Amino acid sequence: MSTSPGSQSLLLIEKVLLLRSLSIFSDTPEIILAELAPLMQQKEVEQGTLIFEEGEQGDCMYIILSGEIEINKGKTMLAVLKEKEVFGELSLLDAETRSASATAKTDCLLFKIDQEPFYELIESRPEVAMGFIKILCKRLRQLNDKTALGAS
C-alpha cells in the first residue's frame, strides 16, 4: 500500500464531512472530528492487495473513500464493504489479533487511522469512544438476532 504522489489529498473540511457521514462518528461534534481528521492517512490500494490477514496483530482501522473491500474468515466471505464504510475498527479499541482478513476487491482509496494517536484523542474526547460503543452494540444485537433466527 502506498500513497500515490499524483492523488489529490482531501482538505480538512472534506475529511470532517467524510467522518460525519460514517455511522460510527455520526454523533460526534464537528470540533472533535476536526481533531480526528489530521490522523487520517490516505492510502491507494490495488485490486487483489491483502490489507490485513486474520490472526495478525491489529493496530489501525480503515475508511473506504472509494472501491470495494472483501472481508473473509478462512475461506468464507463475510462481507463486501463499499464507499463510506469502515473496517478493522475493533483494532482501534484493543490490541487483539484480527478476526478476519481484508482484501481489495477493486482498486481502492482508503484512509487509515492508527491506534496510538486515536487513544490519545479519546482520552480527551470520550464522545469519540461513545460512537464506537454504539456501533459495537448495534452489531452485537444484529448477531444475537441472527443467532436466535438460526436456533429456531
N, C-alpha and C positions, 0 to 999 in steps of 0.2 A: 504494500500500500504506500502510495506516495502522493504528495500534494503536487499537482501539476502547475508549473510556473505560468502556463497560459490560461488557467482558470481564474474567473473573477471571484474575489472574496466578497462575502456579504458584509454590508455595513452593520454597525452595532444595532441600529433600529430594525434592520431586516432580521437579524438573529433574534432579537427580542420578540418580534412578531411571530417568527417560526416557533420559538419556545412557547409563546402564549397559545398557539394553535394546537399544541400537544396536550392530550388529556392529563398527562402526568403533571403538567405545570399550569393547568387552566385556572386554578385558584390562587396562583402565586402573583403578588403585585408586580407591576412593571419595573419598579425600582429595584426589586430583588432579581428579576430576570436580567436587568441591565448589569448586575454584578456577576451573574452566571454566564452571560453571553461571551465575555472575553475568554472563558475557559474552553470554549468550543474550538477544536482543531479540525479544519477542513481536510478531508481525505478523498481522493479519487481511487476507485477500486474497479478493476477489470472483471468482466464476466468470468465466473469459474474460480475466483480467488477465495480461498478459505480465510475467513476473517478471524474466527477463533474456533477451537476444537473442544468438543465435550471432554471434560476431565481436566483441562488445563486451568491454571490459576487465573481468575478474572480480576481485573483492576480498572475497568472502564465500561462505559455504555456508549451506544451509538444512536444517532438520529439519522433517519433516511431523508435526504433532501430530494433525491431522485433515484430511480431504479428499483429493483426488487431483491430482497434477501430471503433465502430459503433457510428455515430453521429445521434441523434434523436431530433426532435422538437415535443413535445407532443408524439403522437403515430406514427408519420410519420418519417420513416428513411430517412435522408438526404444524408448520405454517409457512405461508409466503407473505412477507411483510412488504409494504409499499411506502410511497411518499408520506412523510409526516408521521411515521410510526417509529417507535424506539425498540431497541433490543439490547440485551446484556445489562439491563438496568439493575438487576439484583447485585451485580458486582460493584455497584457504587455503594451499596449498603453493607456488604460483608466481604470477607476475603476467602470465601469458599470457592471450590472449583466450578467451572461452567457446567450447567446441567444439560446443555445441548450444543450442537455445532451450528455455526452460521457461515453460509457461503453466498457469494454474489451470484444471483441467478441471471442478472443483466449487468452491464456497466452501471456503476453507482457513484453518486456523490453523497458522502456521509459527513457527519460531524461527530467527533469523538470527544467525550468528557472523561477525564481521568479521575480516579477515586480520591487521591490525596487533596488536590485543590477543592474538590467537591465537599469533602469532610470539613475543610476549613470554612467553607461557605455556610454549611448547615449548622456549624457551631454558633455562628452569629445570626443565622436566619432559619429558625425552626420551621417556618412556613414551607420551605422547600421540602423538608423531610415529610411534612404532613401530606403533600401531594403524592409522594411515593407511597405512603401508608394507605391512602385512599385507593390507589391503583392496585396495590397488592391485595387489599381486602376484596376488591371487585373481582380480581382474578381467582381468589380463593373461593368466593361464593359461586362463580361460574364452574369451577372444578367440582365443588360439592354438588351442584345441580347435575352435572354430567355423571358423577359417580352414583348419585341417587337414581337417575334415569336408567343407568346400566344395571343397577341392583334390582329394579322392579321387573 
